[in-house]
Amino acid sequence: MMNKIAIFGAGGFGREVACLLRKINEETPTWDFVGFYDDGLKKGTATDYGPVLGGMAELNAVDYPLSVVVAIGSPKSIKNVVEQIHNPHIQFPNIISPDAKWLDAKSVKMGKGNVVAMGNYFSCNVQIGDFNMLVGFTTIGHDSTLGNFNCLMPGVRVSGNVTIGNNNIMGTGAIVLQGIAIGDEVTIGAGSTLMTNAKDGHTYLGCPAKKVF
């Protein structure tokens, strides 16, 4: 019997996650996708991938075991949604694409609620916290650590021995060189190369990336 699952967020990334669930089921039938929850859309709205079942109020009223994926491309928004979910029936599984590559899967530690989309690669001794969105074709080097609520956009390259805190967003194609420490609530612009530690709450752009505000 497949497990019932819903997606919070019916935007572009939510629809991509719905496609990802289909890919997982093609390999191993796992998920019975029931639809989306989204506070920005009217209950009953139809999408190409499933119906909108309501918003946060309806999700917190669910009275059966339900897995939920929070599929939003903003760390602050993901955290806000997670903090509003109080339903004891809700679980937050890790959703991992069948084509994800692991140099040593046994040495990779992962919390809950993470999305690992297509084409991602993990080296050895990697630690990942909760509710991280690895959107696609990212690389995480050896002995690197990700905290919680981070969004890594397509093509991000994280080298070895990198420490990433919480609530950070890394734009498409961003590169982090080895041994770098990134704090909390940091933005790294698309195509930027980070060569120095990144301090809490700042934005870094360019190659090499420099603090701009």
N, CA and C of each residue as an Amber inpcrd file, in Angstrom:
protein
   639
   0.8400000  -1.2040000   0.0000000   0.0000000   0.0000000   0.0000000
   0.8710000   1.2490000   0.0000000   0.5790000   2.1890000  -0.9230000
   1.3810000   3.3970000  -1.0240000   0.9280000   4.4190000   0.0180000
   1.8570000   5.2620000   0.4370000   1.5880000   6.2720000   1.4550000
   0.9960000   7.5210000   0.8160000  -0.0280000   8.0720000   1.4450000
  -0.6350000   9.3040000   0.9450000   0.3140000  10.4720000   1.1870000
   0.4140000  11.3280000   0.1750000   1.3100000  12.4700000   0.2660000
   0.6800000  13.6720000  -0.4030000   0.9290000  14.8510000   0.1430000
   0.4720000  16.1140000  -0.4350000   1.6510000  17.0670000  -0.5120000
   1.5020000  18.0980000  -1.3190000   2.5290000  19.1200000  -1.4950000
   1.9590000  20.4500000  -1.0280000   2.6900000  21.1450000  -0.1480000
   2.2980000  22.5090000   0.2100000   3.0350000  23.4590000  -0.7240000
   2.2600000  24.1380000  -1.5630000   2.8220000  25.0220000  -2.5760000
   2.5050000  24.4790000  -3.9600000   1.5990000  25.1580000  -4.6720000
   1.1770000  24.6690000  -5.9940000   1.8010000  25.4770000  -7.1210000
   2.8790000  26.1970000  -6.8210000   3.5850000  26.9540000  -7.8480000
   4.4940000  26.0670000  -8.6830000   5.4510000  26.7020000  -9.3500000
   6.3160000  25.9570000 -10.2510000   7.1010000  24.8570000  -9.5620000
   7.6990000  25.1590000  -8.4140000   8.4810000  24.1340000  -7.7240000
   7.5760000  23.0230000  -7.2010000   6.3720000  23.3760000  -6.7360000
   5.4320000  22.3520000  -6.2890000   5.0780000  21.3970000  -7.4000000
   4.8760000  21.9410000  -8.6080000   4.5640000  21.0730000  -9.7440000
   5.7610000  20.2020000 -10.1310000   6.9740000  20.7650000  -9.9790000
   8.1670000  19.9480000 -10.2250000   8.2540000  18.7920000  -9.2300000
   7.9140000  19.0520000  -7.9770000   7.9350000  17.9820000  -6.9830000
   6.8850000  16.9300000  -7.3050000   5.7250000  17.3410000  -7.8140000
   4.7180000  16.3660000  -8.2350000   5.2800000  15.4620000  -9.3280000
   6.0210000  16.0480000 -10.2630000   6.6780000  15.2390000 -11.2990000
   7.7160000  14.3080000 -10.6850000   8.4400000  14.8060000  -9.6810000
   9.4540000  13.9950000  -9.0060000   8.8180000  12.7930000  -8.3190000
   7.6620000  12.9840000  -7.7090000   6.9600000  11.8590000  -7.0780000
   6.5950000  10.7970000  -8.1180000   6.2050000  11.2390000  -9.2990000
   5.9100000  10.2840000 -10.3740000   7.1610000   9.4870000 -10.7470000
   8.2990000  10.1900000 -10.8410000   9.5480000   9.4990000 -11.1800000
   9.9090000   8.4630000 -10.1200000   9.7180000   8.8190000  -8.8590000
   9.9910000   7.8700000  -7.7810000   9.0850000   6.6480000  -7.9160000
   7.8120000   6.8780000  -8.2070000   6.8660000   5.7640000  -8.3270000
   7.1750000   4.8670000  -9.5190000   7.7820000   5.4280000 -10.5790000
   8.1780000   4.6010000 -11.7220000   9.2430000   3.5890000 -11.3270000
  10.1270000   3.9910000 -10.3930000  11.1760000   3.0970000  -9.9070000
  10.6470000   2.1600000  -8.8290000   9.9780000   2.7250000  -7.8350000
   9.4290000   1.9680000  -6.7150000   8.1100000   2.6160000  -6.3000000
   6.9720000   1.9600000  -6.5350000   5.6910000   2.5530000  -6.1370000
   5.6840000   2.8740000  -4.6400000   5.6220000   4.1560000  -4.3210000
   5.7890000   4.6070000  -2.9440000   4.6940000   5.5640000  -2.5090000
   4.3440000   6.5150000  -3.3890000   3.5210000   7.6440000  -2.9780000
   2.1840000   7.7010000  -3.7130000   1.1240000   7.9120000  -2.9400000
  -0.2090000   8.1840000  -3.4660000  -0.4420000   9.6840000  -3.3270000
  -0.2070000  10.4180000  -4.4080000  -0.2890000  11.8840000  -4.3640000
  -1.7480000  12.3150000  -4.3830000  -2.1700000  13.0220000  -3.3160000
  -3.5870000  13.3900000  -3.1860000  -3.8570000  14.8130000  -3.6580000
  -2.8450000  15.6720000  -3.7310000  -3.0560000  17.0320000  -4.2090000
  -2.1980000  18.0450000  -3.4750000  -2.5430000  19.3190000  -3.7110000
  -1.7760000  20.4420000  -3.1730000  -2.5370000  21.1530000  -2.0550000
  -1.7790000  21.7610000  -1.1590000  -2.3040000  22.7580000  -0.2260000
  -1.6030000  24.0730000  -0.5380000  -2.3730000  25.1600000  -0.5490000
  -1.7900000  26.4490000  -0.9110000  -2.7390000  27.5420000  -0.4420000
  -2.2340000  28.4290000   0.4290000  -3.0740000  29.5150000   0.9390000
  -3.3830000  30.5690000  -0.1190000  -2.6800000  30.5320000  -1.2320000
  -2.8900000  31.5390000  -2.2670000  -3.8620000  31.1370000  -3.3540000
  -4.4010000  29.9230000  -3.2740000  -5.3250000  29.4290000  -4.2960000
  -6.6060000  28.9330000  -3.6470000  -7.6960000  29.0870000  -4.3440000
  -8.9900000  28.6670000  -3.8260000  -9.0900000  27.1500000  -3.7920000
  -9.6720000  26.6280000  -2.7200000  -9.9170000  25.1950000  -2.6180000
 -10.7330000  24.7210000  -3.8180000 -10.3160000  23.6190000  -4.4280000
 -10.9860000  23.0940000  -5.5980000 -10.3610000  23.5090000  -6.9060000
  -9.4060000  24.4660000  -6.8480000  -8.6920000  24.8540000  -8.0610000
  -7.9820000  23.6470000  -8.6600000  -8.1140000  23.4820000  -9.9650000
  -7.4620000  22.3540000 -10.6420000  -6.1340000  22.8020000 -11.2340000
  -5.1250000  21.9610000 -11.1130000  -3.8520000  22.1650000 -11.8000000
  -3.6050000  20.9650000 -12.7020000  -2.5640000  21.0680000 -13.5180000
  -2.2390000  19.9470000 -14.4120000  -1.8140000  18.7000000 -13.6460000
  -1.4290000  18.8620000 -12.3590000  -0.8500000  17.7520000 -11.6250000
  -1.6730000  17.3000000 -10.4290000  -2.7500000  18.0150000 -10.1320000
  -3.5910000  17.6100000  -9.0200000  -4.4090000  18.7700000  -8.4960000
  -5.4350000  18.4990000  -7.6860000  -6.3050000  19.5520000  -7.1720000
  -5.6970000  20.2850000  -5.9800000  -6.1750000  21.5000000  -5.7550000
  -5.8420000  22.2280000  -4.5350000  -6.8680000  21.8320000  -3.4810000
  -6.4020000  21.2720000  -2.3820000  -7.2690000  20.7230000  -1.3380000
  -7.6100000  21.7410000  -0.2630000  -7.0110000  22.9170000  -0.3350000
  -7.2420000  23.9530000   0.6600000  -5.9380000  24.6120000   1.0310000
  -5.9690000  25.2990000   2.1830000  -4.7780000  25.9790000   2.6800000
  -4.3340000  25.4020000   4.0070000  -3.6890000  26.2340000   4.8220000
  -3.1480000  25.7550000   6.0820000  -4.2400000  25.2370000   7.0160000
  -5.3740000  25.9190000   7.0610000  -6.4530000  25.4800000   7.9540000
  -6.9110000  24.0780000   7.6050000  -7.0690000  23.8060000   6.3300000
  -7.5050000  22.4680000   5.9040000  -6.4350000  21.4180000   6.1740000
  -5.1710000  21.8010000   5.9920000  -4.0940000  20.8440000   6.2560000
  -4.0410000  20.4760000   7.7330000  -4.1930000  21.4610000   8.5910000
  -4.1520000  21.1820000  10.0260000  -5.3860000  20.4230000  10.5130000
  -6.4110000  20.3130000   9.6640000  -7.6200000  19.5710000  10.0320000
  -7.6240000  18.1390000   9.5130000  -6.5980000  17.7510000   8.7500000
  -6.5420000  16.3870000   8.2180000  -6.5340000  15.3850000   9.3690000
  -7.3620000  14.3430000   9.2430000  -7.5110000  13.3910000  10.3530000
  -7.0150000  11.9880000  10.0040000  -6.0630000  11.9110000   9.0860000
  -5.4630000  10.6250000   8.7270000  -3.9750000  10.8330000   8.4800000
  -3.1560000   9.7840000   8.5390000  -1.7190000   9.9460000   8.3180000
  -1.4310000  10.4970000   6.9180000  -0.6860000  11.5560000   6.8580000
  -0.3960000  12.2080000   5.5820000   1.0300000  12.7260000   5.5880000
   1.7910000  12.3700000   4.5680000   3.1110000  12.9490000   4.3680000
   2.9590000  14.2460000   3.5840000   3.7740000  15.2260000   3.9200000
   3.6950000  16.5360000   3.2720000   5.0870000  16.9830000   2.8400000
   5.1660000  17.4950000   1.6180000   6.3810000  18.1310000   1.1070000
   6.1230000  19.6240000   1.0190000   6.9510000  20.4180000   1.6600000
   6.8460000  21.8720000   1.5370000   7.7350000  22.2770000   0.3630000
   7.0900000  22.6700000  -0.7460000   7.8110000  22.9200000  -1.9940000
   7.7170000  24.3940000  -2.3630000   8.5600000  25.1870000  -1.7330000
   8.6110000  26.6280000  -1.9470000  10.0870000  27.0140000  -2.0630000
  10.3860000  27.9430000  -2.9570000  11.7820000  28.2970000  -3.1940000
  12.3010000  29.4430000  -2.3670000  11.7760000  29.6320000  -1.1700000
  12.2130000  30.7130000  -0.2880000  12.4170000  30.1620000   1.1100000
  13.6300000  30.2670000   1.6630000  13.8730000  29.7300000   3.0050000
  12.9250000  30.2740000   4.0640000  12.6900000  31.5860000   4.0580000
  11.8100000  32.1780000   5.0670000  10.3890000  31.6540000   4.9360000
   9.9190000  31.5000000   3.6990000   8.5590000  31.0050000   3.4830000
   8.4250000  29.5520000   3.9080000   9.4400000  28.7490000   3.6240000
   9.4040000  27.3440000   4.0430000   9.3280000  27.2610000   5.5610000
  10.1730000  28.0120000   6.2350000  10.1870000  28.0050000   7.6960000
   8.8440000  28.4620000   8.2560000   8.2720000  29.4900000   7.6670000
   6.9800000  30.0050000   8.1140000   5.8850000  28.9590000   7.9710000
   5.8780000  28.2530000   6.8580000   4.8730000  27.2030000   6.6400000
   5.0520000  26.0800000   7.6500000   6.2770000  25.6010000   7.8050000
   6.5300000  24.4850000   8.7180000   6.0990000  24.8390000  10.1420000
   6.3790000  26.0640000  10.5610000   6.0370000  26.4660000  11.9250000
   4.5340000  26.5730000  12.1520000   3.7580000  26.6670000  11.0740000
   2.3000000  26.7430000  11.2020000   1.6150000  25.3740000  11.1760000
   2.3390000  24.3380000  10.8420000   1.7460000  23.0030000  10.7650000
   1.8210000  22.3570000  12.1410000   0.6700000  22.1490000  12.7490000
   0.5960000  21.6040000  14.1040000  -0.1280000  20.2620000  14.1520000
  -0.4950000  19.7460000  13.0060000  -1.2780000  18.5190000  12.9370000
  -0.4040000  17.3030000  13.2600000  -0.7430000  16.5140000  14.2880000
   0.0820000  15.3530000  14.6400000   0.0490000  14.2350000  13.5980000
  -0.8910000  14.3000000  12.6640000  -0.9680000  13.2810000  11.6140000
   0.0380000  13.5230000  10.4880000   0.6650000  14.7160000  10.4800000
   1.5440000  15.0840000   9.3750000   2.9690000  14.6070000   9.6150000
   3.5590000  14.0290000   8.5660000   4.9640000  13.6310000   8.5770000
   5.6880000  14.3520000   7.4420000   6.9790000  14.5090000   7.5950000
   7.7830000  15.2180000   6.5960000   8.8920000  14.2880000   6.0830000
   8.6300000  13.5110000   5.0450000   9.6570000  12.6030000   4.5310000
  10.6910000  13.3550000   3.6950000  11.8210000  12.7230000   3.4780000
  12.7780000  13.2080000   2.4880000  12.3500000  12.6830000   1.1230000
  12.3060000  13.5680000   0.1470000  11.9400000  13.1890000  -1.2150000
  13.1970000  13.2630000  -2.0690000  13.6370000  12.1190000  -2.5380000
  14.9420000  12.0160000  -3.1940000  14.7770000  11.4220000  -4.5820000
  15.2660000  12.1200000  -5.5800000  15.1740000  11.6380000  -6.9550000
  15.9160000  10.3170000  -7.1150000  15.3620000   9.4060000  -7.9110000
  16.0350000   8.1160000  -8.1260000  17.4150000   8.2430000  -8.7650000
  17.6750000   9.3580000  -9.4560000  18.9760000   9.4900000 -10.1240000
  20.0140000  10.2470000  -9.2930000  19.6920000  10.5660000  -8.0320000
  20.6910000  11.1880000  -7.1600000  21.8810000  10.2430000  -6.9870000
  23.0740000  10.8010000  -6.9440000  24.2970000   9.9980000  -6.8650000
  24.9670000  10.2040000  -5.5070000  25.3980000   9.0970000  -4.9200000
  26.0190000   9.1140000  -3.5990000  27.3650000   8.4080000  -3.6880000
  28.4510000   9.1210000  -3.4100000  29.7610000   8.4820000  -3.4430000
  29.8600000   7.4370000  -2.3430000  29.2930000   7.7370000  -1.1740000
  29.2280000   6.7830000  -0.0680000  27.9460000   7.0720000   0.7080000
  26.8550000   6.4590000   0.2740000  25.5450000   6.7660000   0.8420000
  25.4950000   6.5510000   2.3540000  26.2200000   5.5620000   2.8470000
  26.1760000   5.2650000   4.2770000  26.7760000   6.3880000   5.1190000
  27.6120000   7.2210000   4.5270000  28.2550000   8.2880000   5.2880000
  27.4990000   9.6100000   5.2010000  26.4010000   9.6210000   4.4670000
  25.6010000  10.8390000   4.3310000  24.4600000  10.8000000   5.3420000
  24.3590000  11.8160000   6.1840000  23.3100000  11.9030000   7.1930000
  22.3300000  13.0010000   6.7930000  21.0340000  12.7140000   6.9260000
  20.0150000  13.6480000   6.4740000  18.8630000  13.6670000   7.4640000
  18.3490000  14.8600000   7.7430000  17.2150000  15.0080000   8.6470000
  15.8980000  14.6870000   7.9710000  14.9380000  15.5990000   8.0580000
  13.6020000  15.3670000   7.5080000  13.1960000  16.5240000   6.6010000
  12.2170000  16.2600000   5.7500000  11.6120000  17.3070000   4.9520000
  12.4650000  17.8600000   3.8360000  13.5480000  17.1700000   3.4850000
  14.4230000  17.6460000   2.4140000  13.9070000  17.1990000   1.0480000
  14.1600000  18.0250000   0.0340000  13.8650000  17.6520000  -1.3520000
  15.1750000  17.6210000  -2.1210000  15.4930000  16.4530000  -2.6690000
  16.6870000  16.2730000  -3.4970000  16.1910000  15.9810000  -4.9100000
  16.1800000  16.9940000  -5.7500000  15.6250000  16.8620000  -7.0890000
  16.6230000  16.1680000  -8.0250000  16.3240000  16.1930000  -9.3030000
  17.0930000  15.4030000 -10.2710000  18.5340000  15.8820000 -10.4020000
  19.4270000  14.9190000 -10.5870000  20.7980000  15.2170000 -10.9700000
  21.7360000  15.6560000  -9.8660000  21.3450000  15.4890000  -8.6110000
  22.2060000  15.9300000  -7.5150000  23.2650000  14.8830000  -7.1770000
  24.4320000  15.3650000  -6.7480000  25.5590000  14.4900000  -6.4070000
  26.0780000  14.8300000  -5.0150000  26.3150000  13.7830000  -4.2150000
  26.8390000  13.9410000  -2.8630000  28.1190000  13.1340000  -2.7210000
  29.1510000  13.7660000  -2.1930000  30.3880000  13.0500000  -1.8910000
  30.2190000  12.3390000  -0.5480000  31.3140000  12.0840000   0.1480000
  31.2580000  11.3260000   1.3990000  31.2270000  12.2510000   2.6200000
  30.7050000  11.7070000   3.7270000  30.6760000  12.4020000   5.0150000
  29.9870000  13.7730000   4.9240000  28.8210000  13.7460000   4.3060000
  28.0030000  14.9520000   4.1690000  26.8760000  14.8960000   5.2010000
  26.6020000  16.0220000   5.8510000  25.5150000  16.1100000   6.8170000
  24.5230000  17.1820000   6.3860000  23.2560000  16.8050000   6.3470000
  22.1960000  17.7070000   5.8930000  21.1080000  17.7280000   6.9560000
  20.6650000  18.9160000   7.3220000  19.6440000  19.0600000   8.3520000
  18.2450000  18.8340000   7.8310000  17.3250000  19.7600000   8.1200000
  15.9120000  19.6180000   7.7900000  15.4650000  20.6780000   6.7800000
  14.5400000  20.2900000   5.9250000  13.8270000  21.2040000   5.0290000
  14.7640000  21.9980000   4.1200000  15.7230000  21.3040000   3.5520000
  16.5890000  21.9070000   2.5440000  16.0650000  21.5470000   1.1540000
  16.0860000  22.5150000   0.2390000  15.6290000  22.3100000  -1.1290000
  16.8410000  22.3130000  -2.0590000  17.2090000  21.1520000  -2.5790000
  18.2870000  21.0470000  -3.5570000  17.6150000  20.8600000  -4.9090000
  17.4580000  21.9700000  -5.6190000  16.5150000  22.0200000  -6.7240000
  16.9400000  21.1560000  -7.9060000  18.2150000  21.0380000  -8.1960000
  18.6140000  20.1580000  -9.2840000  20.0550000  20.3680000  -9.7050000
  20.7440000  19.2420000  -9.9780000  22.0910000  19.2520000 -10.5460000
  23.0850000  20.0430000  -9.6800000  22.9150000  19.9010000  -8.3690000
  23.8720000  20.4900000  -7.4420000  24.8960000  19.4400000  -7.0220000
  26.0530000  19.9070000  -6.5610000  27.1120000  19.0350000  -6.0770000
  27.4760000  19.4440000  -4.6510000  27.5150000  18.4900000  -3.7500000
  27.9080000  18.7420000  -2.3650000  29.1820000  17.9530000  -2.0870000
  30.2660000  18.6560000  -1.7920000  31.5580000  18.0170000  -1.6100000
  31.7190000  17.3320000  -0.2640000  32.8190000  16.6300000  -0.1210000
  33.1040000  15.8230000   1.0710000  33.1410000  16.6710000   2.3460000
  32.6850000  16.0810000   3.4370000  32.7670000  16.6920000   4.7700000
  32.0710000  18.0480000   4.8610000  31.0600000  18.2480000   4.0410000
  30.3040000  19.4980000   4.0780000  29.0370000  19.3230000   4.9050000
  28.5590000  20.4350000   5.4670000  27.3940000  20.4220000   6.3410000
  26.4080000  21.4910000   5.9080000  25.1450000  21.1080000   5.7860000
  24.0590000  22.0500000   5.5470000  23.1500000  22.0410000   6.7640000
  22.7520000  23.2200000   7.2200000  21.8420000  23.3090000   8.3480000
  20.4070000  23.0560000   7.9310000  19.5030000  23.9890000   8.2170000
  18.0800000  23.8460000   7.9390000  17.5790000  24.9780000   7.0460000
  16.5600000  24.6940000   6.2580000  15.8430000  25.7010000   5.4680000
  16.7540000  26.4250000   4.4800000  17.6050000  25.6800000   3.8110000
  18.4330000  26.2600000   2.7590000  17.8680000  25.9040000   1.3880000
  17.9590000  26.8480000   0.4480000  17.5370000  26.6110000  -0.9310000
  18.7460000  26.7210000  -1.8500000  19.0940000  25.6260000  -2.5010000
  20.1880000  25.6030000  -3.4550000  19.5820000  25.4430000  -4.8450000
  19.6870000  26.4830000  -5.6480000  19.0870000  26.4980000  -6.9710000
  19.9080000  25.6560000  -7.9530000  19.3900000  25.4370000  -9.1790000
  20.0660000  24.5110000 -10.0970000  21.5350000  24.8440000 -10.3430000
  22.3480000  23.7930000 -10.3440000  23.7420000  23.9300000 -10.7210000
  24.6700000  24.4850000  -9.6650000  24.2310000  24.5660000  -8.4190000
  25.1080000  25.0440000  -7.3440000  26.2150000  24.0200000  -7.1040000
  27.4230000  24.5120000  -6.8670000  28.5740000  23.6440000  -6.6110000
  29.1710000  24.0010000  -5.2420000  29.0710000  23.0770000  -4.3200000
  29.6300000  23.2640000  -2.9860000  30.8410000  22.3510000  -2.8540000
  31.9990000  22.9220000  -2.5940000  33.2340000  22.1290000  -2.4900000
  33.3230000  21.4450000  -1.1260000  34.4470000  20.7740000  -0.8700000
  34.6170000  20.0280000   0.3650000  34.8440000  20.9150000   1.5740000
  34.4900000  20.3740000   2.7470000  34.7220000  21.0580000   4.0350000
  34.0300000  22.4180000   4.1160000  32.8730000  22.5300000   3.5140000
  32.0890000  23.7630000   3.5740000  31.0220000  23.6100000   4.6510000
  30.8130000  24.6660000   5.4170000  29.7690000  24.6900000   6.4340000
  28.7300000  25.7430000   6.0530000  27.4840000  25.3160000   5.9260000
  26.3820000  26.2040000   5.5490000  25.3800000  26.2050000   6.6900000
  25.0140000  27.3860000   7.1580000  24.1050000  27.5120000   8.2920000
  22.6510000  27.3000000   7.9200000  21.7870000  28.2390000   8.2990000
  20.3430000  28.1050000   8.1270000  19.7690000  29.2710000   7.3240000
  18.6790000  28.9780000   6.6220000  17.8780000  30.0150000   5.9440000
  18.6580000  30.7490000   4.8580000  19.5160000  30.0450000   4.1530000
  20.3060000  30.6510000   3.0850000  19.7390000  30.2950000   1.7200000
  19.9770000  31.1750000   0.7500000  19.5940000  30.8850000  -0.6280000
  20.8030000  31.1060000  -1.5300000  21.0350000  30.1180000  -2.3910000
  22.1770000  30.1480000  -3.3020000  21.6460000  30.0850000  -4.7190000
  21.9290000  31.1280000  -5.4980000  21.3760000  31.2490000  -6.8340000
  21.9490000  30.2440000  -7.8210000  21.2860000  30.1490000  -8.9620000
  21.6620000  29.2000000 -10.0090000  23.1380000  29.3470000 -10.3890000
  23.8380000  28.2190000 -10.3730000  25.2330000  28.2060000 -10.7970000
  26.2300000  28.7810000  -9.8140000  25.8010000  29.0870000  -8.5930000
  26.7380000  29.6170000  -7.5920000  27.7650000  28.5560000  -7.2060000
  28.9740000  28.9980000  -6.8790000  30.0680000  28.1120000  -6.5050000
  30.6090000  28.5400000  -5.1410000  30.8340000  27.5660000  -4.2750000
  31.4370000  27.8270000  -2.9670000  32.7340000  27.0320000  -2.8940000
  33.8450000  27.7170000  -2.7140000  35.1370000  27.0330000  -2.6760000
  35.3460000  26.3140000  -1.3470000  36.3460000  25.4570000  -1.3270000
  36.5690000  24.5620000  -0.1930000  36.8620000  25.3230000   1.0910000
  36.3630000  24.7630000   2.1980000  36.6770000  25.2970000   3.5080000
  35.9220000  26.5430000   3.9070000  34.9780000  26.9890000   3.1090000
  34.2540000  28.2260000   3.3900000  33.1500000  27.9710000   4.4230000
  32.8840000  28.9800000   5.2580000  31.7670000  28.9350000   6.2060000
  30.7420000  29.9920000   5.8130000  29.4980000  29.5730000   5.6870000
  28.3870000  30.4700000   5.3660000  27.4700000  30.5120000   6.5810000
  27.1270000  31.7060000   7.0230000  26.3080000  31.8590000   8.2260000
  24.8370000  31.5820000   7.9780000  23.9850000  32.4370000   8.5130000
  22.5390000  32.3080000   8.3870000  21.9720000  33.4790000   7.5770000
  20.8880000  33.1860000   6.8410000  20.1720000  34.2110000   6.0800000
  21.0880000  34.9420000   5.1080000  21.9200000  34.1780000   4.4310000
  22.8390000  34.7060000   3.4220000  22.2540000  34.4460000   2.0380000
  22.4290000  35.3990000   1.1420000  22.0720000  35.2140000  -0.2650000
  23.3490000  35.2490000  -1.0930000  23.5310000  34.2290000  -1.9370000
  24.6590000  34.2000000  -2.8760000  24.0600000  34.2660000  -4.2760000
  24.4310000  35.2720000  -5.0250000  23.8210000  35.5120000  -6.3230000
  24.1340000  34.4380000  -7.3480000  23.2680000  34.3450000  -8.3500000
  23.4530000  33.3870000  -9.4410000  24.7910000  33.6100000 -10.1200000
  25.5180000  32.5320000 -10.3640000  26.7950000  32.5990000 -11.0530000
  27.9450000  33.1480000 -10.2390000  27.7240000  33.4150000  -8.9680000
  28.7770000  33.9770000  -8.1210000  29.7060000  32.8850000  -7.5950000
  30.9410000  33.2620000  -7.3190000  31.9180000  32.3400000  -6.7530000
  32.3540000  32.8650000  -5.3930000  31.9740000  32.1530000  -4.3430000
  32.2800000  32.5850000  -2.9810000  33.6360000  32.0370000  -2.5740000
  34.5580000  32.9520000  -2.2590000  35.9290000  32.5660000  -1.9130000
  36.3040000  32.9520000  -0.4940000  35.3880000  33.6360000   0.2070000
  35.6250000  34.0260000   1.5980000  34.3950000  33.6610000   2.4230000
  34.5440000  33.6120000   3.7300000  33.4080000  33.3090000   4.5880000
  32.3040000  34.3480000   4.4000000  31.0590000  33.9010000   4.5260000
  29.9050000  34.7760000   4.3370000  29.2190000  35.0170000   5.6750000
  29.0550000  36.2920000   6.0410000  28.4950000  36.6570000   7.3310000
  26.9700000  36.6770000   7.2930000  26.3730000  36.4710000   8.4540000
  24.9210000  36.4160000   8.5940000  24.2390000  37.6230000   7.9510000
  23.1670000  37.3320000   7.2080000  22.2600000  38.3680000   6.7550000
  22.7190000  39.2070000   5.5830000  23.8100000  38.8230000   4.9200000
  24.3320000  39.6470000   3.8280000  24.1620000  38.9590000   2.4770000
  24.2740000  39.7610000   1.4190000  24.1940000  39.2750000   0.0480000
  25.5510000  39.3960000  -0.6180000  25.9420000  38.3460000  -1.3400000
  27.2460000  38.2900000  -2.0050000  27.0370000  38.0580000  -3.4920000
  27.7000000  38.8800000  -4.2990000  27.5610000  38.7930000  -5.7480000
  28.9200000  38.8920000  -6.4280000  29.0380000  38.2360000  -7.5820000
  30.2090000  38.4000000  -8.4140000  31.1860000  37.2520000  -8.3740000
  32.2680000  37.4220000  -9.1360000  33.3170000  36.3970000  -9.2100000
  34.6770000  37.1110000  -9.1930000  35.3420000  37.1240000  -8.0240000
  34.9180000  36.5090000  -6.7590000  33.7580000  37.2840000  -6.1250000
  32.9460000  36.5690000  -5.3430000  31.7840000  37.1960000  -4.7360000
  32.2020000  38.1800000  -3.6510000  31.5680000  39.3430000  -3.6580000
  31.8180000  40.3600000  -2.6510000  30.5100000  40.7460000  -1.9770000
  30.6090000  41.1550000  -0.7330000  29.4180000  41.5780000   0.0170000
  28.9090000  42.8910000  -0.5800000  27.6470000  42.8970000  -0.9880000
  27.0930000  44.1140000  -1.6120000  26.1060000  44.8170000  -0.6960000
  25.4750000  44.0850000   0.2200000  24.6280000  44.6960000   1.2560000
  24.2370000  43.6400000   2.2650000
